[in-house]
Amino acid sequence: MISKNILKTFILVLILLAVGRILIRDKEPQLKRAGQQIISNITQNYNIEPLEMEGGNPYIRALMRTISASEANSDRPYNIIYGGRHIDNLKQHPNQCIVIGNGPNRGRCSTAAGRYQFLNTTWAEKAELYHPRPSGFLRKNYSFEPIYQDEVLYSWLRDANAWGGRDITKLLEQGQIDLVLELLSPTWTSLGYGIENNSITKSLPNIYKKMLEEELMNAGSSYYLY
C-alpha cells in the first residue's frame, strides 16, 4: 500500500513536470531565435571569405568555403601555411614543412598551405590533373595563386571518379551535406568523422547552409534550395 507521503511526492513531481513543459513551450520561440543567433554568430566570427574564382556551381562553391572555414580561418586564407603564418610568394606551393605540435600527428611535419591546406604532394598530384594554366615546357610549374587554388579544388570536387564514383554535386543538391563531409573527412580531417576535429567542426553543416544561401543568391534563379 502506498503511503500518503509517497503519493503526495508523486503528485508534486507530476505538477512540476507539467509546469516545466508549459514553460518550455512558452519559451520555444525565444529558444529558436537564440539557436539561430548562435549560428549567425558562428558564421560571423569566422572569416569565410568569398572565393577568388568566378562562376561555377553554387553548391560546390559553398562547400569550398565551408572547407576553408575549418581549415584556414584567416582574413588571408590563400596565404596561410600550417601553424598560422602567412606567406606572400604564391608562384608555387611553398612546401615548408612545419613541425606539428599537438594532436595524433605530433612530432611529424606538415606542408599544408593555402585556403584548402593542400599538402605539397597533394597539390602536385591534383594540379597536374586539374590546373587550368600550368607554365613551363619540359618541367611544368603550377602557380599557387588564389584563383588556381580555387580552380584546382573546384575541378577535383566535381570529378566523381576522384571520390569513388560519388557525385558530390548531386549529393549536395539532394541536401546530403553530412554524407559529403564524411566522404571528404579522410582528406580534410577537421571536417568531422576523422582524427582532428576542431572547435568549428560541429558547426560546419550550419555554416554550409549559410554559405549556400549566399552562393545561391549570387547565382540567381537558375539554382534552388533543397
C-alpha positions as CSV (number, residue, x, y, z in Angstrom):
1,M,0.0,0.0,0.0
2,I,1.3,3.4,-1.0
3,S,1.8,5.8,1.9
4,K,0.3,9.3,1.8
5,N,3.7,11.0,1.8
6,I,4.8,9.0,-1.3
7,L,1.6,9.8,-3.0
8,K,1.9,13.5,-2.3
9,T,5.5,13.4,-3.6
10,F,4.4,11.7,-6.7
11,I,1.6,14.2,-7.3
12,L,4.1,17.1,-6.7
13,V,6.5,15.6,-9.3
14,L,3.7,15.4,-11.9
15,I,2.7,19.0,-11.2
16,L,6.3,20.2,-11.6
17,L,6.8,18.3,-14.9
18,A,3.6,19.8,-16.2
19,V,4.7,23.3,-15.3
20,G,8.1,22.7,-16.8
21,R,6.5,21.6,-20.1
22,I,4.4,24.8,-20.2
23,L,7.4,27.0,-19.5
24,I,9.5,25.3,-22.2
25,R,6.6,25.5,-24.7
26,D,6.2,29.2,-24.0
27,K,10.0,29.7,-24.4
28,E,10.2,27.8,-27.7
29,P,10.2,30.9,-29.9
30,Q,12.9,32.5,-27.8
31,L,15.0,29.3,-27.8
32,K,14.7,29.0,-31.5
33,R,15.8,32.6,-32.0
34,A,18.7,32.0,-29.6
35,G,19.8,29.0,-31.6
36,Q,19.6,31.0,-34.8
37,Q,21.6,33.8,-33.2
38,I,24.3,31.2,-32.2
39,I,24.5,30.0,-35.8
40,S,24.7,33.6,-37.0
41,N,27.5,34.4,-34.5
42,I,29.5,31.3,-35.6
43,T,29.4,32.4,-39.3
44,Q,30.3,36.0,-38.3
45,N,33.1,35.0,-36.0
46,Y,35.0,33.0,-38.7
47,N,36.5,34.6,-41.7
48,I,34.7,32.9,-44.6
49,E,35.9,35.0,-47.5
50,P,34.4,34.9,-50.9
51,L,36.1,32.8,-53.5
52,E,38.7,34.3,-55.9
53,M,37.3,32.3,-58.8
54,E,34.1,33.4,-60.5
55,G,31.2,31.3,-61.7
56,G,30.6,27.6,-61.1
57,N,28.1,25.5,-59.3
58,P,26.9,27.3,-56.1
59,Y,26.7,24.1,-54.1
60,I,30.3,23.3,-54.8
61,R,31.3,26.9,-54.1
62,A,29.5,26.8,-50.7
63,L,31.3,23.5,-49.9
64,M,34.7,25.1,-50.7
65,R,34.0,28.0,-48.4
66,T,32.9,25.5,-45.7
67,I,36.2,23.6,-46.0
68,S,38.2,26.8,-45.7
69,A,36.2,27.8,-42.6
70,S,37.6,24.8,-40.8
71,E,41.0,24.5,-42.5
72,A,42.1,28.2,-42.9
73,N,40.3,30.5,-40.6
74,S,42.1,33.7,-41.6
75,D,41.4,37.0,-43.4
76,R,44.2,35.9,-45.8
77,P,43.2,32.2,-46.3
78,Y,45.1,31.8,-49.6
79,N,48.4,32.8,-48.0
80,I,48.3,30.8,-44.8
81,I,50.5,27.9,-44.1
82,Y,50.3,25.3,-41.4
83,G,50.8,26.8,-38.0
84,G,49.2,30.1,-38.8
85,R,52.0,32.0,-40.5
86,H,51.3,33.8,-43.8
87,I,53.5,34.0,-46.9
88,D,53.5,36.4,-49.8
89,N,55.1,34.4,-52.6
90,L,52.4,32.1,-54.2
91,K,54.2,31.4,-57.5
92,Q,54.2,27.8,-56.4
93,H,53.3,25.7,-53.4
94,P,55.5,26.9,-50.6
95,N,56.4,23.4,-49.5
96,Q,57.5,24.4,-46.0
97,C,57.5,21.5,-43.6
98,I,56.3,22.8,-40.2
99,V,56.5,20.6,-37.1
100,I,53.1,19.5,-35.7
101,G,52.9,20.5,-32.1
102,N,49.9,18.6,-30.9
103,G,47.3,16.0,-31.9
104,P,47.7,12.5,-33.3
105,N,50.4,13.5,-35.7
106,R,52.5,15.4,-33.1
107,G,56.2,15.4,-33.9
108,R,55.7,15.0,-37.6
109,C,55.7,17.9,-40.0
110,S,53.1,19.3,-42.3
111,T,53.5,21.1,-45.7
112,A,49.8,22.2,-45.6
113,A,49.3,25.5,-47.3
114,G,46.6,27.8,-48.7
115,R,42.9,28.1,-48.3
116,Y,42.4,24.4,-48.5
117,Q,45.6,23.4,-46.8
118,F,47.0,21.4,-49.7
119,L,49.9,19.2,-48.8
120,N,52.8,19.6,-51.2
121,T,52.3,16.1,-52.5
122,T,48.6,16.5,-52.9
123,W,49.0,19.8,-54.7
124,A,51.5,18.3,-57.1
125,E,49.2,15.4,-57.9
126,K,45.9,17.4,-58.2
127,A,47.5,20.4,-60.0
128,E,48.8,18.0,-62.7
129,L,45.2,16.8,-63.2
130,Y,43.2,20.0,-62.8
131,H,45.4,23.1,-63.0
132,P,44.0,25.1,-66.0
133,R,47.1,27.1,-66.9
134,P,50.5,25.5,-66.0
135,S,53.6,27.2,-67.2
136,G,56.9,25.8,-68.4
137,F,57.7,23.3,-71.1
138,L,59.9,20.4,-70.0
139,R,59.1,21.0,-66.4
140,K,55.6,22.2,-65.5
141,N,55.1,24.9,-62.9
142,Y,51.7,25.1,-61.2
143,S,51.0,28.6,-59.8
144,F,49.6,28.6,-56.3
145,E,47.9,31.9,-56.8
146,P,44.4,32.2,-55.1
147,I,42.4,31.7,-58.3
148,Y,44.3,28.5,-59.1
149,Q,43.8,27.1,-55.6
150,D,40.1,27.6,-56.2
151,E,40.0,26.2,-59.7
152,V,42.0,23.1,-58.8
153,L,39.8,22.2,-55.8
154,Y,36.7,23.0,-57.8
155,S,37.6,20.6,-60.6
156,W,38.7,18.0,-58.0
157,L,35.4,18.1,-56.1
158,R,33.4,18.0,-59.4
159,D,35.3,14.8,-60.6
160,A,33.2,11.8,-59.4
161,N,36.0,9.5,-60.3
162,A,38.2,11.1,-57.7
163,W,35.7,10.2,-54.9
164,G,34.9,6.6,-55.6
165,G,32.3,7.3,-58.2
166,R,30.3,9.5,-55.8
167,D,28.9,12.6,-57.4
168,I,29.5,15.3,-54.8
169,T,27.4,17.9,-56.7
170,K,24.4,15.6,-56.8
171,L,24.7,14.7,-53.1
172,L,24.8,18.4,-52.2
173,E,21.8,19.2,-54.4
174,Q,20.0,16.4,-52.5
175,G,20.8,18.1,-49.2
176,Q,23.3,15.4,-48.0
177,I,25.9,17.7,-46.6
178,D,26.7,15.3,-43.7
179,L,27.4,12.5,-46.1
180,V,29.6,14.8,-48.2
181,L,31.6,15.9,-45.1
182,E,32.1,12.2,-44.1
183,L,33.2,11.4,-47.7
184,L,35.8,14.2,-47.6
185,S,37.0,13.8,-44.0
186,P,39.9,11.4,-44.9
187,T,41.3,14.3,-46.9
188,W,40.4,17.2,-44.6
189,T,40.4,15.6,-41.1
190,S,38.8,18.7,-39.4
191,L,35.5,18.1,-41.3
192,G,34.4,15.6,-38.7
193,Y,34.4,11.8,-38.8
194,G,38.2,12.0,-38.7
195,I,41.0,12.3,-36.2
196,E,41.5,16.0,-35.8
197,N,38.2,17.8,-35.1
198,N,38.4,21.4,-34.0
199,S,36.2,23.9,-32.4
200,I,34.3,24.6,-35.6
201,T,33.8,21.1,-36.8
202,K,30.3,20.6,-35.3
203,S,29.1,23.9,-36.9
204,L,30.1,23.0,-40.4
205,P,26.7,21.8,-41.6
206,N,25.1,25.1,-40.5
207,I,28.0,27.1,-41.9
208,Y,27.5,25.3,-45.2
209,K,23.8,26.2,-45.3
210,K,24.7,29.9,-44.7
211,M,27.3,29.8,-47.4
212,L,24.8,28.1,-49.8
213,E,22.2,30.8,-49.2
214,E,24.8,33.4,-50.2
215,E,26.0,31.5,-53.2
216,L,22.5,30.7,-54.5
217,M,21.6,34.4,-54.1
218,N,24.6,35.4,-56.1
219,A,23.9,32.7,-58.8
220,G,20.4,33.9,-59.4
221,S,17.2,32.0,-60.2
222,S,18.9,29.1,-62.1
223,Y,19.5,27.2,-58.9
224,Y,17.3,26.2,-56.0
225,L,17.5,25.4,-52.3
226,Y,16.8,21.8,-51.3
